[in-house]
Amino acid sequence: MARADRPALMPTTPDGPPSTESARRAAEALWRIESARIVGALARYTGDFALAEDVAQEALAEALVGWARDGVPTSPVGWLLATARRRAIDAFRRASALDERYTLLAGQLAEGQFSSGPATASGPPHELPWDPDRVDDDVLALMFTACHPVLSPEARVALTLRVVGGLSSEEIARAFLVPTATVQARITRAKKTIAAAHVPFELPPAEERRERLGAVLSVLYVIFTEGSTATAGDHLLRPDLAYEALRLARTLAALLPAEPEACALLALFELTAARFAARTAPDGEAVLLEDQDRRRWDRSAIRRGLAALGRAAATGRGLGPYGLQAAIAACHAAAPSVQETDWEHIVLLYEALGRVAPSPVVELNRAVAVAMANGPQQALHLVDELAASGRLSGSHLLPGVRGELLTRLGRTAEARAELELAARLCRNTRERSVLLRKAAALP
């Protein structure tokens, strides 16, 4: 690693150092790729998760200015680490000086004195340990810390995207359609909560890891789900968000290859993302599954997804919730058309999913599969039972499915009412337009 006080820089071009814009792009690209390793190493060095993230951000801000002036360093990661380390040492010194000052004042007050003398401070006695053999552990510890159970689900998502994914508060806010100030407040509260709960920056013990792994997987699942079908806004997909979750899932599966659900989650993401290119028309409108050009599905992603699903199954521990969802996605990936899809097998997979991870959305999806396998009347009975339970009240999904089933049964007046209700409840303009088109096409 380059010396902290004299980083090695690439020679500038005859026309001078790189532009501010090119330096910004270089810093942002590096940060997106390496931020988890950088923050992880700093957290191990400082023992303070919040301080590590803060000084890493300060180093990035300094890079945006310094690299435009002096050129991009030959070891940019080393430059960021060295700069962040200096910032951390400054913070230690300030804290140490303040502690000594308080101690001195307390002694003077006890003695009835009010004069002050000079205070000295020293930084941490050890250098920053950048051990390549510990990098994977650092990233994994970072994931477990950001997804700690003491945090709310919203805070886990924001903190994971910030410190593990390297996204800015503005990017996270845009992805979830919330104000930037809301994201910043969630991140600040999360770091304060971690500090107050004295959460150590370390991998949890083996006996706790599997239990805690569920929180990490659920955060990645929420991020990917929002990216693959946006709950609101003018775009059906948010690929940047989905691909960030996919990148993190690849990292997690590589770090925990023996954990079947980590591999299964990766399989689900790969198989789902494989269809992204076919899911929207050139104008951004949604393309339904039966209308998609399957030649546009990413066959490389499908192969990767099937391989990850195979690794999950090979552990011999059975498929969990993510594995069953990946198996359903694999059925779609293998089918040449909607009509030739193995819907009976998909029904069985949804029944198994409903037993291991029951939810009304799973029941609704099972009803759709039943409609494809056995006809709309049987499926409508299942949907009506779900509607009577009130568990999907306020969601556009249930009236959307019910409207489709009623259409297939020829009950057009009822179908139109359900589709129009679904459109009113839907907050995504692309999905809403599909629902309204279906209602308008009814005789």
N, C-alpha and C positions, 0 to 999 in steps of 0.2 A: 504494500500500500504506500502511496506517495506520502511524503512528510506533510504533517498537518500545516506547518507554517510556510512551506514552500512546495506546493503541489506542482507536479510535472505537467506542463501544458503542451498541447499540440502546437506546432509552429503555425503562425498565422499566414494567410495568403498574402501575396504581394499587395493586394488591395486593402489589407488590414484584417482585423478580427471578423468573425462571423456576425451577421446582422442580429439584431435583437430577436427577430422572428425565428431565425434558424436556431439560435441558442435556446429560445423558448421551446421549440419543437423537440430539440435534443433532450432538454431537461425533462419535459413532460413524458416523452417516450421512455426514457430511462426510469422515471419514477413509476410509471404504470407497470413496468416489468419487474423492477427490483425493490419497490417500496416495502413489501412484506419482509424481505430479508434484511433490509436496512433497519426498519423499526424493530424487528425482532432482535437483531444484534444489539441495538442500543438499549432495548428493554432489559436484556440480560446484563448489559454493562452497568446500567444505572439502577436496576432493581425497581424502577418506577415506570409503569406502563404509560401514564399520562405524560410524564416528562419526556420519555423517548419519542412519543408521537409529536410533541410540541417542538423539540429541537430538530427532529427530522424535517418538519415543515419549515422551520426557520432556515435550515441548510438549503432546502429547495428554493426558497425565496432568494437567498443569497446567490445561488447558482444562476438564477434567471438574470441577475445583474452582472455578476462576475464573468460568466461565460461569454456574454455578449461583448464584454470589454477585453478579456484576456484570451479567449479561445476555450474550446472544450478540452478538459484535462484528458491525458492519455488513460488515466484510471478514474473515470467519473464516479464510480461507486465509492472508491477509496476517498475521493475528494469530498463527497457528501458525508461519508462516515467521519472523516477527520474534522470537517466543519461542524457537524452536529456534536461531535465529542467535545470540541472547544466550547460550544454553547452549553453543554451539560456541565462541564467543569465550572464555567462561570456561574451557573445556577447553584452548584454545590457550594461554591465559595460565598455567594451571596447568602445562602441559607446558613452556612457555617458562621459567617461574620455576624449575621443577625442573631443567631443563637448565643454567640459569645457576648454580643452587645447586651442581650437580655440578661445573661448571667451576671455581667459586670454591673448593670444597673440594679439588679436585685441585691447584689452584695452591697453596693453603695447606699441603697435605700435602707438596708438593714443596719448599716453603720451610721446612718444619718448624713451621708455624703451625697453631693449632687454633681460633682465634677465628672468629666468623662475623659478617658484616655484612648489611645489608639487601639484598634482591634485588628487582629491578624487572622488569617484564614488559610487553609490549605485544601487543595482539591483531593479527589479520590486517589489512593496510593497506587492504583494499577492502571495499566494501559487498556485500551479497548480490545477485547479478545475477539478477533475476526477469524474464527476457526472454521474452515470450510466443512469439516466433519460435523459441526454443530448447526449448520445453516438450516438443514431440514427440520431439526428439532425446534429451532427458533421460529420458523414459519408455522409449524404445527402448534406450538405454544401460543403464538399470536392468535391463531384461529380459536383455540379453546378459551383464551382470555376474552377476546372480543364477543364471544357467544356464551359468556358465563351465565348460569341460571339466575344470578342476582339481578340481571338486567331485564328490562321489559323487551318483548319481541321487537317493537319498533326501534328501540335503542340498539339491539343486537344487529339488526339489519344495517342501520346507519353506520355503526362503528365498524362492522366488518367491511363494508364498502369503502370506508375511509382509510382504515389502517392496514387492511389486508389487500383490498383491491386497488388502493391508491387513488380513488376518485375524490374529486373536490366536493365541498358541500354544495356548490352550485349544480354539479353534475347529478348528485344524488337527488337534490330537490327537483330538478327537471324530470328525472326518471319517474319519481313517485308523485309528481304534480302537487308538491307542497311548497310553502315558502322556504327560501334558503335559511331564514332565521329559525324556522322550526327544526330543520336538520341540524343546524349549529347548536341549538339548545339541547337536542337529543344527545349529540356527541359530547357536549360539555357535561351534561348530567350523567352520562354513562361513565365517563372518566372519573368524575367525583364519586360515583357509587362504587366503582372498582377500588378506588383509594380508601374510601370509608370502610368497605368490607374487608380490606387488607387481602385482596385477591393476589396471590403470588403469581409472578410471571414464570410459569413452569408447566411442563406437561403433567396432567393429573396422573395419579397412580394408576397402574394397570387395571385394578379392580373398579376404579371410577371412570376410566376412559370410555368404556362402551356406553355407559349411561350418559355421560356428557357429550359423547359423539352425536347423540340424537339432536341436541340443540344446534350443533354446527351444521348438520345435514338439513335441518328444517330451515335455517336461515338461508342457505344456498338455494333450497327449493323455493322459498318465497321470492327471492330475487329473480330466479329463472322464470318462475310462473308469471311474474309481472312483465318480464321482458318478452315472453312468448305470446301472451295475450294480455294487452294492457287493459286495466280495469276502467280507465277513463282517458279522455283526450282524443286527438284527431288521427292517431296512428294505431293500426291494429297490432303491430309489433314494435318493440323497442329492442332491436338487435344488440345494441351496445351493452345493454343491461344483461340480456340473456347470455351473450358471449363472455361477459365478465364472470358470471356465475359458472359457466362451462369451464373457463380457465381455472377458476378456483377449485372446481370439482376434480379436474385433472390433477391438480397439485395434491389435493387431499387423497385421491385414490392411489397416487404414486407413493405417498408417504405412509399409507395404511393399506397395503395391498391385500392383507389377510382379512380385512373387514368387508364382508359381503355387501352391506348396504352402502358403503362408500363407492364400491365398484358399480353397484346397481344404480345409484344416483347418477353417476357419470354416464352409464348406459342410457338412462332415461333422457338425459340432456342431449346426448349425441343423436339419438334416434328422433327426438322431437325437433332439434335444430336442423336436421337433415331436410325437413319439409319446408323450411322458412321461405326459400326462393319461390316456391309454387303457391304460397298461401296468399299472396297479394298480386293484384294486377298492376300494370305499369302506372296507373293513376292512383294506386294506393288502396283501391277497393279490395275487400276481402273476397277470396276465392274459396268456396266450400270444398270439402274433401272430395265429393263426387265429381267436381269440375276441375280438379287440379291435374296439371300435366305432370304425370309421375316421372317423366324423363328429366324433369328439372330437380327431382329429389337428389340430394347429395349422396351418392353411393359410397364414397369414402367414409363419410360420417356414419352411414348405416353399418358398414363393416366394423368401424371402431366401436359403435354401440353394441353390436352383437358380440364382439370380442369381450367387452367389459361385462356384459350380461353373462357370458360363459364363465368368466373368472368369478363372478358372484355365485353362480350355481355350483362351481367346482369346489367351493369351501365345504360343501356338504351340510350346511346349517339351514338350508331351506331359504326361499325367497321371502323377504319382508315386504313392507309397503312399497318401497321404491323399486324393488325387484319385480313385484307383480305389475306395477305400472309400466316398467320397462318391457316386460313380457307382452303386455297389451300393445305397446308401441311397436314391438318387433313383429307382431301379427300384421299390423297395418303396413309395415315396411316390406314384408314378404309378399303381400297381395298385389296382383297385377291390376286390380280394380276394386271398387267398393263391393260390387256384386260377388266377386270371387274371394272376398275376405272370409276368414274362418270365424264367423260371428258366434257360432256355438262355443268355440274355445274361449273367445273373448268374454262371453257371458260367464263361463266358469271362472275365469280369472277375476272378473269383477265380484263374483260371489265370494271368492277367497279373500279379495282385498277388503270387502265389507266385513269380514270376520276379524281380520287382523288390524284394520284401521277404519272402523265404521264412521261414516259421515254421510250427510244428505246428498252431497255432490256425487259421492261414489254410487249411491242408490240411483240417482238421476242418470248417471252415465250407464249403469247397468240396464236401466229401462230402455235407453237408446239402443243398446246392443240387443236386448230382447226383441225390440221392434224389428231390427234387421234380421234376426234369426227366426222369429216366430210370428211376426206380424204386429200391426199397431194396436189391435184391440187388447191384447195381453199387456202390452207396455203401458197403455193408457190406464189400465187398472192400477198398475204400480205407481204411476205418476199421480193419480188421484189420491191414493193413500198418502203419498208424500206431501201433497198439497194440504190434505186434511190435518196433517201433523203440525203444520205451520213452521217447520224448521227452515224453510227457504223463503219465508215471507220477506218481501222487499227485494228479492233477487230477480233479475230478468231471465235467469237461466230456466227456471221452472215453466213460466208461461211460454217461453220460446219453444221448449221441447213439446209442451202440451199443444201449442198451436200447430206444430209440425205433424203431430200424431193425428189431430183432428182433421187436418188437411188431407192426410192419406185415407182417412175414413169417410171423406166426402162431407163432413159437417162444416161447411165453409163459413157460415155466419159465426159459429163459435170459434172457429180457427182464426178468423180475422180479428175478433175481439181479443183473443189471447196474444196474437202477434203484435197488435197495437199496444196492448198493456206492456208486453216485454220491451217494445221500443221506448215507451215512456220511462221505464225503469232503467234502461241501459244508459251508461255514462260514456261509452265509447262510440264515437260518431260512425266509425266504420261498421261496427256490429249493428248499430241502430239502422243504418241504411239497408243492410241485408234483411233485417226484420221487416222494415217498411216495404221493401221490394216484394217480399213474399206475401205480405198482406194485400198489396195492390194487385198482385197477379191472380188473386183468387177470383173466380167468376161471381 
